[in-house]
Structure formats: structure tokens, C-alpha cells
């Protein structure tokens, strides 16, 4: 038995969705955040396009990447 905590499953940020997240939507609000600041929403396959469109219409969306790629980039 390991003393390390089990990894928490990351879920989609869409309201009411409990599906596993597979995408990261990196965004920022230029009126509130510095250009390099990135906030994130998580998305399942079903909600990736909907959440991307929501952020894109507001010109907040900066990039959409697979969760595994995002984690690999941010491992330190």
C-alpha cells in the first residue's frame, strides 16, 4: 500500500458535466490579465468545441491542447 494520494480525476469545466477532461483550453481576459497569464478550463471531447467557441467569441481563447501535452509541458 502506497502513502501517496491517488491522482484526482480531472473533469470537464462545462456546467453539469462530470466527464473526464481530455483537453485544456488556455485563455486570458486582456482587460484583467497580463498577456503571458494563462487561465485554464478543462474539456471533454463533447464540450471542447462549445467551450472553445464561448471563449473565442470573447477573444479570450489562446490555445487548445490535449491534457497529456499540457501536463508534459508543465512538468517540473
N, CA, C and O of each residue as an XYZ file, in Angstrom:
304
protein
N       0.839     -1.180      0.000
C       0.000      0.000      0.000
C       0.885      1.246      0.000
O       1.828      1.353      0.784
N       0.570      2.171     -0.880
C       1.349      3.392     -1.011
C       0.758      4.492     -0.139
O      -0.452      4.546      0.078
N       1.634      5.373      0.360
C       1.178      6.525      1.134
C       0.848      7.716      0.252
O       0.346      8.732      0.733
N       1.132      7.593     -1.047
C       0.868      8.700     -1.962
C      -0.613      8.756     -2.294
O      -1.253      7.719     -2.467
N      -1.170      9.982     -2.384
C      -2.595     10.091     -2.692
C      -2.865      9.654     -4.131
O      -2.028      9.834     -5.015
N      -4.044      9.080     -4.350
C      -4.448      8.707     -5.709
C      -4.651      9.988     -6.512
O      -5.115     10.997     -5.982
N      -4.300      9.938     -7.787
C      -4.481     11.106     -8.644
C      -5.969     11.396     -8.787
O      -6.755     10.496     -9.081
N      -6.347     12.628     -8.582
C      -7.728     13.039     -8.719
C      -8.069     13.129    -10.193
O      -7.310     13.695    -10.980
N      -9.211     12.569    -10.565
C      -9.633     12.654    -11.958
C     -10.050     14.090    -12.256
O     -10.830     14.687    -11.514
N      -9.535     14.624    -13.325
C      -9.891     15.967    -13.757
C     -11.134     15.872    -14.618
O     -11.219     15.029    -15.511
N     -12.103     16.746    -14.347
C     -13.369     16.695    -15.074
C     -13.579     17.943    -15.912
O     -12.964     18.983    -15.678
N     -14.446     17.818    -16.875
C     -14.788     18.891    -17.801
C     -15.342     20.102    -17.047
O     -16.049     19.954    -16.050
N     -15.014     21.296    -17.534
C     -15.480     22.539    -16.919
C     -16.886     22.948    -17.344
O     -17.443     23.894    -16.787
N     -17.469     22.255    -18.320
C     -18.827     22.601    -18.762
C     -19.806     22.364    -17.612
O     -19.703     21.375    -16.886
N     -20.741     23.274    -17.462
C     -21.709     23.197    -16.367
C     -22.436     21.859    -16.377
O     -23.029     21.466    -17.382
N     -22.382     21.167    -15.247
C     -23.083     19.911    -15.081
C     -22.399     18.688    -15.659
O     -22.874     17.571    -15.456
N     -21.304     18.866    -16.368
C     -20.612     17.728    -16.976
C     -19.665     17.092    -15.962
O     -18.940     17.793    -15.255
N     -19.675     15.782    -15.896
C     -18.791     15.055    -14.988
C     -17.845     14.125    -15.755
O     -17.219     13.242    -15.169
N     -17.747     14.335    -17.082
C     -16.886     13.503    -17.907
C     -15.415     13.854    -17.654
O     -15.087     14.967    -17.243
N     -14.557     12.895    -17.905
C     -13.120     13.120    -17.744
C     -12.635     14.168    -18.743
O     -13.038     14.171    -19.906
N     -11.780     15.038    -18.276
C     -11.195     16.066    -19.146
C     -10.109     15.450    -20.017
O      -9.318     14.631    -19.549
N     -10.074     15.847    -21.281
C      -9.019     15.400    -22.193
C      -8.386     16.574    -22.929
O      -7.400     16.398    -23.645
N      -8.944     17.768    -22.759
C      -8.432     18.981    -23.404
C      -8.224     20.080    -22.375
O      -8.929     20.149    -21.367
N      -7.247     20.936    -22.643
C      -7.025     22.149    -21.854
C      -7.258     23.338    -22.773
O      -6.672     23.420    -23.853
N      -8.108     24.253    -22.347
C      -8.351     25.492    -23.067
C      -7.666     26.597    -22.276
O      -8.120     26.974    -21.195
N      -6.584     27.105    -22.817
C      -5.823     28.164    -22.147
C      -6.363     29.507    -22.636
O      -6.527     29.722    -23.837
N      -6.636     30.398    -21.700
C      -7.240     31.676    -22.054
C      -6.786     32.766    -21.110
O      -6.193     32.502    -20.064
N      -7.075     33.992    -21.496
C      -6.945     35.121    -20.588
C      -7.860     36.245    -21.045
O      -8.226     36.337    -22.217
N      -8.214     37.081    -20.111
C      -9.014     38.264    -20.398
C      -8.041     39.424    -20.431
O      -7.518     39.814    -19.387
N      -7.782     39.990    -21.609
C      -6.773     41.055    -21.708
C      -7.097     42.301    -20.886
O      -6.205     43.101    -20.605
N      -8.354     42.473    -20.501
C      -8.706     43.617    -19.648
C      -8.301     43.384    -18.198
O      -8.170     44.333    -17.425
N      -8.103     42.114    -17.828
C      -7.787     41.780    -16.442
C      -6.405     41.176    -16.241
O      -5.808     41.336    -15.176
N      -5.888     40.481    -17.256
C      -4.667     39.702    -17.107
C      -3.543     40.227    -17.987
O      -3.786     40.791    -19.054
N      -2.314     40.037    -17.530
C      -1.167     40.371    -18.361
C      -1.139     39.416    -19.558
O      -1.694     38.321    -19.466
N      -0.513     39.794    -20.675
C      -0.534     38.956    -21.878
C      -0.017     37.538    -21.678
O      -0.503     36.613    -22.329
N       0.956     37.345    -20.794
C       1.524     36.000    -20.610
C       0.710     35.128    -19.652
O       0.927     33.917    -19.599
N      -0.209     35.706    -18.903
C      -1.024     34.961    -17.939
C      -1.962     34.016    -18.668
O      -2.584     34.392    -19.662
N      -2.065     32.785    -18.174
C      -2.985     31.811    -18.757
C      -3.837     31.187    -17.658
O      -3.328     30.622    -16.690
N      -5.129     31.304    -17.837
C      -6.082     30.594    -17.002
C      -6.505     29.386    -17.823
O      -6.333     29.381    -19.042
N      -7.050     28.372    -17.184
C      -7.414     27.174    -17.933
C      -8.806     26.684    -17.595
O      -9.271     26.770    -16.458
N      -9.446     26.174    -18.614
C     -10.654     25.391    -18.476
C     -10.317     24.018    -19.012
O      -9.462     23.879    -19.887
N     -10.982     23.008    -18.495
C     -10.804     21.646    -18.974
C     -12.049     21.256    -19.761
O     -13.150     21.724    -19.474
N     -11.859     20.390    -20.762
C     -12.996     19.970    -21.579
C     -12.915     18.492    -21.927
O     -11.834     17.942    -22.132
N     -14.082     17.865    -21.988
C     -14.182     16.514    -22.530
C     -14.303     16.679    -24.052
O     -14.416     17.798    -24.552
N     -14.280     15.574    -24.772
C     -14.414     15.657    -26.236
C     -15.725     16.319    -26.647
O     -15.757     17.097    -27.600
N     -16.797     16.016    -25.936
C     -18.112     16.550    -26.286
C     -18.202     18.069    -26.141
O     -18.872     18.718    -26.944
N     -17.548     18.646    -25.146
C     -17.689     20.079    -24.869
C     -16.519     20.944    -25.346
O     -16.550     22.162    -25.172
N     -15.502     20.345    -25.936
C     -14.337     21.126    -26.386
C     -14.745     22.244    -27.343
O     -14.342     23.392    -27.155
N     -15.526     21.931    -28.351
C     -15.917     22.941    -29.334
C     -16.795     24.025    -28.713
O     -16.598     25.209    -28.988
N     -17.753     23.637    -27.885
C     -18.654     24.596    -27.244
C     -17.869     25.585    -26.366
O     -18.056     26.798    -26.470
N     -16.999     25.062    -25.511
C     -16.231     25.935    -24.621
C     -15.237     26.789    -25.411
O     -15.012     27.951    -25.074
N     -14.645     26.219    -26.457
C     -13.722     26.983    -27.308
C     -14.448     28.142    -27.979
O     -13.932     29.258    -28.042
N     -15.648     27.868    -28.476
C     -16.428     28.920    -29.142
C     -16.804     30.014    -28.146
O     -16.725     31.199    -28.470
N     -17.214     29.626    -26.934
C     -17.570     30.595    -25.896
C     -16.409     31.552    -25.631
O     -16.590     32.770    -25.624
N     -15.210     30.992    -25.413
C     -14.032     31.829    -25.147
C     -13.593     32.597    -26.389
O     -13.170     33.749    -26.293
N     -13.693     31.958    -27.553
C     -13.276     32.594    -28.800
C     -14.110     33.810    -29.153
O     -13.566     34.813    -29.618
N     -15.413     33.747    -28.945
C     -16.283     34.886    -29.236
C     -15.916     36.107    -28.405
O     -16.145     37.243    -28.822
N     -15.355     35.872    -27.246
C     -14.944     36.966    -26.358
C     -13.484     37.355    -26.571
O     -12.962     38.248    -25.903
N     -12.835     36.672    -27.509
C     -11.418     36.876    -27.822
C     -10.520     36.588    -26.623
O      -9.492     37.239    -26.433
N     -10.923     35.595    -25.809
C     -10.135     35.179    -24.653
C      -9.285     33.943    -24.944
O      -8.246     33.754    -24.312
N      -9.706     33.102    -25.886
C      -9.039     31.826    -26.141
C      -7.647     32.042    -26.728
O      -7.478     32.792    -27.690
N      -6.649     31.376    -26.137
C      -5.272     31.483    -26.609
C      -4.797     30.194    -27.265
O      -4.099     30.239    -28.278
N      -5.169     29.036    -26.699
C      -4.820     27.764    -27.321
C      -5.634     26.634    -26.715
O      -6.136     26.724    -25.595
N      -5.748     25.558    -27.501
C      -6.412     24.339    -27.068
C      -5.423     23.206    -27.291
O      -4.951     22.998    -28.409
N      -5.114     22.480    -26.236
C      -4.140     21.386    -26.337
C      -4.643     20.169    -25.564
O      -5.393     20.304    -24.597
N      -4.222     18.974    -26.001
C      -4.581     17.779    -25.242
C      -4.032     17.870    -23.812
O      -2.938     18.388    -23.589
N      -4.800     17.364    -22.861
C      -4.406     17.409    -21.456
C      -3.028     16.787    -21.234
O      -2.219     17.332    -20.483
N      -2.756     15.662    -21.876
C      -1.459     14.991    -21.699
C      -0.310     15.890    -22.156
O       0.738     15.933    -21.511
N      -0.500     16.604    -23.260
C       0.537     17.525    -23.753
C       0.739     18.677    -22.775
O       1.875     19.060    -22.492
N      -0.355     19.232    -22.257
C      -0.286     20.335    -21.294
C       0.489     19.910    -20.050
O       1.331     20.653    -19.547
N       0.194     18.707    -19.561
C       0.895     18.203    -18.380
C       2.381     18.020    -18.663
O       3.218     18.362    -17.828
N       2.715     17.485    -19.834
C       4.111     17.265    -20.197
C       4.864     18.593    -20.264
O       6.013     18.681    -19.831
N       4.226     19.610    -20.798
C       4.854     20.936    -20.904
C       5.128     21.546    -19.532
O       6.119     22.250    -19.335
N       4.233     21.265    -18.592
C       4.287     21.930    -17.288
C       4.897     21.083    -16.186
O       4.861     21.473    -15.019
N       5.457     19.932    -16.533
C       6.152     19.125    -15.531
C       7.473     19.781    -15.177
O       8.251     20.177    -16.044
N       7.699     19.881    -13.898
C       8.969     20.465    -13.452
C       9.408     19.801    -12.189
O      10.457     20.144    -11.643
